Amino acid sequence: MKKVLIAGGLCGATMLMAAEKIEDACSEGKIRVHVKVHNLWESHYPGEGFDVIIEMFKFFENEPCPVISGKPFIMHRGEKELVHEIITILKAPSGIGGA
């Protein structure tokens, strides 16, 4: 099971929409995934052990997994490319984009 974190602030509806798009793409690619949506205004600690983190604003530093900007979900430009990038990372054997 792969773990994805979508973290942001007051863009809750956007994060839920992004989670749905990621879940749908993972389903199509036969990737088992758990997507967690986390409001950083409520808590700065979302947990750990994620395979990829999508941040709606710059927040994370020195994470052991890829951290990707979620701004394409906010702007509605480049969403398909972003979902493709996330799926590529999740398909990688190590879960962190490596071979």
N, C-alpha and C positions, 0 to 999 in steps of 0.2 A: 504494500500500500504506500503510495507516494503522498507526501504532505505538502500542501501549498498554503502559504499565508498571504492574505490580502490585507494590508494595513493602511489605515488612513484616519481621517478625522470626521468632518461633517459631510462627507460624501457617501453616506451609508447606502443609499439607493444605487449609486454607481458601483460600489463594491459588491453589492448583491448581484447586480447585472453581470459584472465581470466574473464572479464566481460561477454563475450559471453558464456563461460562455466557455469557461475553462472546463467545467464538469461535462458539458456536451461534447467538447472536442476530445476529452479523455475517454468518454464513452465510445465515441466513434473509433478512436485509436486503441480501444481495449486496454486502457490504462486504469488501474484501480487507484482512485484518488480520494483524499479527504481535503476539502478546501475550507479553511478557517478564515472568517471575516473578523477583523479586530479593530476596534475604535481606540486609537492611541490617546485620545483625550481622556478616556476612562481609566486606562492602565497602560503603562509603558512596557510591561512584560507580557508578551503574547504567548510565551511558551518557547519550546525549542524543538530541534529535530526536524526542521523543515527542509524539503528538497529544493525549494525556491521560494523567495519572498518577493511579492509585488508591493511596492510602496507608492502610495498616492502623493506623498510629499517626502522629500529627503529626510530620512530619519536614521536608518540602520547603517552601522559601520562595523567593519571587521567581522562579518558573519561567515560561518563555515560553508555557506551555500550561496548560489548566485542571488543577487538582489537587483531587481529590475524595476524601472520606473513604470508606474501604472498610468501615467498621464495620457497615453493614447485612449484609455477607457474614458477619461474625463472629456477629452477634446473630440472623441468619436472620429479620429483620423489615425489610421495605422493599427486599428484593433485586430484585424485579421493577422497582420504580421506579428503583433505582440503575442497573440494566442499561439501562433505557429512556433515562435521562439520558446514559449513556455513548454509546449508539447515536446519540442526537440530536447530541451533540458530534462524533462521527465522521462523520456525514452532512453536517455543515456544510461549505461549500466551502473555507473556510480551515483547517478541522480544529481550530479553536480556539473553536468555538461561535458565531462571527460569520457575517455574510452575505458 
